[in-house]
Amino acid sequence: MRVSEADATQWSDEQRRTLLNLWCRVARADGVVESAEIDRISRLFYRLGEDLLSAAEVERWLEEGPPPIAELLPAAAQPLFLLHAREIMLADNELAPAESALVRELLETYFRSA
């Protein structure tokens, strides 16, 4: 089953904001946010969160780090998160160990059990 951005419309505003927050964390995981990663985050922002955040806020999240997360995501949001986390991690044609470790940590910390 292919997961699409359209699937995110089932999530609340806060849940979509949390997904964007997590993807920004993935982009920052190796200490360098490459232009290809910024492009991926920008596309996700315009598809999922343009009504939730300003572009300047997303840029600040990429530069300084996103704010603490207030809400756990349902387990059903994992496929959407993983799809785009993978694209972000591979955007610079390298998979840093810090990136995959962070994705595992984010899954364990910010997603409710099924």
C-alpha positions as CSV (number, residue, x, y, z in Angstrom):
1,M,0.0,0.0,0.0
2,R,1.4,3.4,-1.0
3,V,1.0,6.1,1.5
4,S,0.4,9.6,0.1
5,E,0.2,13.1,1.5
6,A,-3.6,13.0,1.0
7,D,-3.6,10.4,3.8
8,A,-2.5,13.2,6.2
9,T,-5.8,15.0,5.8
10,Q,-7.2,12.5,8.3
11,W,-4.9,13.9,11.0
12,S,-5.7,16.9,13.2
13,D,-3.8,20.2,12.8
14,E,-1.6,19.4,15.8
15,Q,-0.8,15.9,14.4
16,R,0.2,17.3,11.1
17,R,2.3,19.9,12.9
18,T,4.0,17.1,14.8
19,L,4.7,15.2,11.6
20,L,6.4,18.2,10.2
21,N,8.3,18.7,13.4
22,L,9.6,15.1,13.3
23,W,10.6,15.4,9.6
24,C,12.6,18.5,10.5
25,R,14.4,16.5,13.2
26,V,15.3,13.8,10.7
27,A,16.7,16.5,8.3
28,R,18.9,17.8,11.2
29,A,20.0,14.4,12.5
30,D,23.4,14.3,10.8
31,G,24.2,17.9,11.8
32,V,23.9,19.3,8.3
33,V,20.7,20.2,6.5
34,E,21.4,19.8,2.8
35,S,19.5,21.7,0.1
36,A,17.9,18.5,-1.1
37,E,16.5,17.9,2.4
38,I,15.3,21.5,2.6
39,D,13.5,20.9,-0.7
40,R,11.8,17.7,0.6
41,I,10.7,19.5,3.8
42,S,9.4,22.5,1.8
43,R,7.3,20.2,-0.4
44,L,5.8,18.5,2.7
45,F,5.2,21.9,4.3
46,Y,3.2,23.2,1.2
47,R,1.3,19.9,1.0
48,L,0.5,19.4,4.7
49,G,1.2,22.4,6.8
50,E,0.9,25.6,5.0
51,D,-2.2,26.5,6.9
52,L,-0.5,25.5,10.2
53,L,2.9,27.2,10.1
54,S,4.7,30.0,8.3
55,A,7.5,29.2,5.9
56,A,9.8,31.3,8.2
57,E,8.8,29.0,11.2
58,V,9.8,25.9,9.2
59,E,13.0,27.5,8.2
60,R,13.8,28.3,11.8
61,W,13.0,24.7,12.8
62,L,15.5,23.5,10.3
63,E,18.2,26.0,11.4
64,E,17.6,26.0,15.2
65,G,15.6,22.8,15.8
66,P,11.9,22.4,16.2
67,P,10.1,23.0,19.5
68,P,9.2,20.2,21.9
69,I,6.4,17.9,20.8
70,A,3.2,18.2,22.8
71,E,1.1,15.3,21.3
72,L,1.8,11.7,20.6
73,L,0.9,10.5,17.1
74,P,-1.3,7.4,16.5
75,A,0.4,4.3,15.3
76,A,-1.5,4.6,12.1
77,A,0.6,7.7,11.2
78,Q,3.8,5.7,11.2
79,P,3.7,4.7,7.5
80,L,3.4,8.3,6.4
81,F,6.2,9.4,8.7
82,L,8.5,6.6,7.6
83,L,7.8,7.2,3.9
84,H,9.0,10.8,4.1
85,A,11.6,10.2,6.7
86,R,13.3,7.8,4.3
87,E,13.1,10.3,1.5
88,I,14.6,13.0,3.7
89,M,17.4,10.7,4.9
90,L,18.3,9.6,1.3
91,A,18.0,13.1,-0.2
92,D,21.7,13.8,0.2
93,N,22.6,10.3,-1.2
94,E,23.9,9.3,2.2
95,L,22.4,7.4,5.1
96,A,24.1,8.5,8.2
97,P,23.9,6.2,11.2
98,A,22.6,9.2,13.3
99,E,19.6,9.5,10.9
100,S,18.5,5.9,11.2
101,A,19.1,5.9,15.0
102,L,17.0,9.0,15.3
103,V,14.1,7.6,13.3
104,R,14.0,4.5,15.5
105,E,14.0,6.8,18.6
106,L,11.3,9.0,17.2
107,L,9.1,5.9,16.4
108,E,9.5,4.7,20.0
109,T,9.0,8.1,21.6
110,Y,6.3,9.9,19.6
111,F,3.9,7.2,18.3
112,R,1.3,5.5,20.4
113,S,1.2,1.7,20.4
114,A,-1.3,0.1,18.1
